[in-house]
């Protein structure tokens, strides 16, 4: 297996830091959308949030089973 240089690793780490910053900012935007949805269609929003949560649990369980 080819060894990756420290310079290249550092470049990847800087990119990950930039992605993390962008995701943090975007998560705030998503939470704002969620607040608006709850105010205007609370029942539909809660049903959708429950669906998302169930799928997140499936993903979590799949990950646990790979260990």
Order of alpha helices (4+ residues) and beta strands (2+ residues): alpha-alpha
